[in-house]
């Protein structure tokens, strides 16, 4: 997985906070040290397709 955080997303720390993914985990994925497991990959797919809805669900 080369890019976890979408290019149009301001900062990895904001992405991490908004979607409740530890920043160290995101950095590990982006730097190729680790790969998301099946659950995380599915979550990232949902974020990619429904980012606003995912944020709204987490904020409620």
C-alpha positions as CSV (number, residue, x, y, z in Angstrom):
1,X,0.0,0.0,0.0
2,X,1.7,3.1,-1.2
3,X,-0.6,5.9,-0.2
4,X,-3.0,5.5,2.7
5,X,-4.0,9.1,3.2
6,X,-5.7,10.6,0.2
7,X,-3.7,13.4,-1.5
8,X,-6.4,15.9,-0.9
9,X,-6.4,15.2,2.8
10,X,-4.6,18.0,4.7
11,X,-2.3,16.1,7.1
12,X,-1.8,12.5,8.1
13,X,-2.3,13.5,11.8
14,X,-5.7,15.0,10.9
15,X,-6.6,11.8,9.0
16,X,-5.4,9.7,11.9
17,X,-7.6,11.7,14.4
18,X,-10.6,11.9,12.1
19,X,-10.8,8.1,11.5
20,X,-9.3,6.9,14.8
21,X,-6.3,5.2,13.3
22,X,-3.1,5.5,15.3
23,X,-0.6,7.8,13.5
24,X,2.2,5.3,14.0
25,X,0.0,2.7,12.2
26,X,-0.6,5.0,9.2
27,X,3.1,5.8,9.0
28,X,4.0,2.1,9.1
29,X,1.6,1.4,6.2
30,X,2.8,4.4,4.2
31,X,6.5,3.5,4.7
32,X,5.9,-0.1,3.7
33,X,7.0,-1.5,7.0
34,X,3.5,-3.1,7.6
35,X,0.4,-3.9,5.6
36,X,-3.1,-3.3,6.8
37,X,-4.9,-6.5,7.8
38,X,-8.2,-7.5,6.1
39,X,-10.3,-5.5,8.5
40,X,-8.2,-2.3,8.2
41,X,-8.1,-2.7,4.4
42,X,-11.9,-2.9,4.3
43,X,-12.1,0.2,6.6
44,X,-9.7,2.1,4.3
45,X,-11.9,1.2,1.4
46,X,-15.0,2.5,3.1
47,X,-13.1,5.8,4.0
48,X,-12.0,6.1,0.3
49,X,-15.6,5.7,-1.0
50,X,-17.6,7.3,1.8
51,X,-15.2,9.6,3.7
52,X,-17.8,12.2,4.8
53,X,-20.3,9.6,5.9
54,X,-17.6,7.7,7.8
55,X,-16.5,10.9,9.6
56,X,-20.1,11.7,10.5
57,X,-20.7,8.2,11.8
58,X,-17.6,8.5,14.0
59,X,-18.6,11.9,15.3
60,X,-22.1,10.9,16.5
